[in-house]
């Protein structure tokens, strides 16, 4: 799978997980979480090229996709990722809450989704 295809898989499965959660379907949500996490792992295995490929998701139409990409790339592209998270955190609901928690953990020095 190309880097672009892996990025598409991340976006597709993040959106599908969120949609499943809103429908109260945790089992399906977990299935999609495993799939997007696997795609992220494959991207990160490509080092900076994989991380750079994920950057396009900072401008994705869906906030959940933007927040996932920003959380993943927070250590790599801190300023841009924080800007995405801060914008998302201004809203109400689950995704803005998740963005605010990521920022809180980052500011506390306990964020470790993408270890250096």
C-alpha positions as CSV (number, residue, x, y, z in Angstrom):
1,X,0.0,0.0,0.0
2,X,1.3,3.5,-0.9
3,X,1.7,6.2,1.7
4,X,-1.3,8.0,0.2
5,X,-3.4,4.9,0.4
6,X,-2.4,4.5,4.1
7,X,-3.4,8.1,4.7
8,X,-6.8,7.5,3.0
9,X,-7.3,4.4,5.3
10,X,-6.6,6.5,8.4
11,X,-9.2,9.1,7.4
12,X,-11.7,6.5,6.3
13,X,-11.5,4.5,9.5
14,X,-11.3,7.4,11.9
15,X,-14.5,8.8,10.4
16,X,-16.1,5.3,10.5
17,X,-15.1,4.9,14.1
18,X,-16.7,8.2,15.1
19,X,-19.9,7.4,13.2
20,X,-20.1,4.0,14.9
21,X,-19.6,5.7,18.4
22,X,-22.4,8.1,17.6
23,X,-24.6,5.2,16.8
24,X,-23.7,3.4,20.1
25,X,-21.9,0.6,18.2
26,X,-18.7,0.2,20.2
27,X,-17.8,-3.2,18.5
28,X,-17.8,-1.6,15.1
29,X,-16.0,1.5,16.4
30,X,-13.2,-0.7,17.9
31,X,-12.8,-2.5,14.6
32,X,-12.3,0.8,12.8
33,X,-9.9,2.0,15.5
34,X,-7.7,-1.1,15.0
35,X,-7.7,-0.5,11.3
36,X,-6.7,3.2,11.5
37,X,-4.1,2.5,14.2
38,X,-2.6,-0.2,11.9
39,X,-2.4,2.3,9.1
40,X,-0.8,4.9,11.3
41,X,1.7,2.3,12.5
42,X,2.6,1.5,8.9
43,X,3.0,5.2,8.1
44,X,5.2,5.8,11.2
45,X,7.3,2.8,10.2
46,X,8.3,4.9,7.1
47,X,9.8,7.6,9.4
48,X,9.5,11.2,8.3
49,X,8.1,10.3,4.9
50,X,5.1,8.6,6.6
51,X,4.7,11.5,9.1
52,X,4.8,14.0,6.2
53,X,2.2,12.0,4.3
54,X,-0.2,12.4,7.3
55,X,0.1,16.2,7.3
56,X,-2.5,16.4,4.6
57,X,-5.1,15.3,7.2
58,X,-4.6,18.6,9.1
59,X,-6.9,20.1,6.5
60,X,-9.4,17.3,6.3
61,X,-13.1,18.3,6.2
62,X,-13.8,16.2,9.4
63,X,-12.6,17.5,12.7
64,X,-12.2,13.9,14.1
65,X,-9.7,13.1,11.3
66,X,-7.8,16.4,11.8
67,X,-7.6,15.8,15.6
68,X,-6.3,12.2,15.1
69,X,-3.6,13.4,12.7
70,X,-2.6,16.3,15.0
71,X,-2.4,14.0,18.0
72,X,-0.3,11.6,16.1
73,X,2.1,14.3,14.8
74,X,2.2,16.5,17.9
75,X,5.8,15.7,18.7
76,X,6.9,15.9,15.0
77,X,5.1,19.0,13.9
78,X,4.3,20.6,17.3
79,X,3.2,24.2,16.2
80,X,0.9,23.0,13.4
81,X,-0.5,20.1,15.4
82,X,-1.2,22.4,18.4
83,X,-3.0,24.9,16.2
84,X,-5.3,22.1,14.8
85,X,-6.0,20.8,18.4
86,X,-6.5,24.3,19.8
87,X,-9.0,25.1,17.1
88,X,-10.9,21.8,17.6
89,X,-10.9,22.2,21.4
90,X,-12.9,25.4,21.1
91,X,-16.0,23.4,20.2
92,X,-18.4,21.2,22.2
93,X,-18.7,17.5,22.1
94,X,-16.6,14.4,22.0
95,X,-14.0,15.4,19.5
96,X,-13.3,18.8,21.0
97,X,-13.0,17.1,24.4
98,X,-10.5,14.7,23.0
99,X,-8.5,17.6,21.5
100,X,-8.5,19.4,24.8
101,X,-7.3,16.2,26.6
102,X,-4.4,15.8,24.1
103,X,-3.4,19.4,24.7
104,X,-3.6,19.0,28.5
105,X,-1.4,15.9,28.4
106,X,1.1,17.6,26.1
107,X,1.3,20.6,28.4
108,X,1.8,18.3,31.4
109,X,4.6,16.5,29.6
110,X,2.8,13.2,29.6
111,X,1.9,12.9,25.9
112,X,3.5,9.9,24.3
113,X,1.4,8.8,21.3
114,X,4.3,9.3,18.9
115,X,7.5,8.7,20.9
116,X,10.5,10.6,19.5
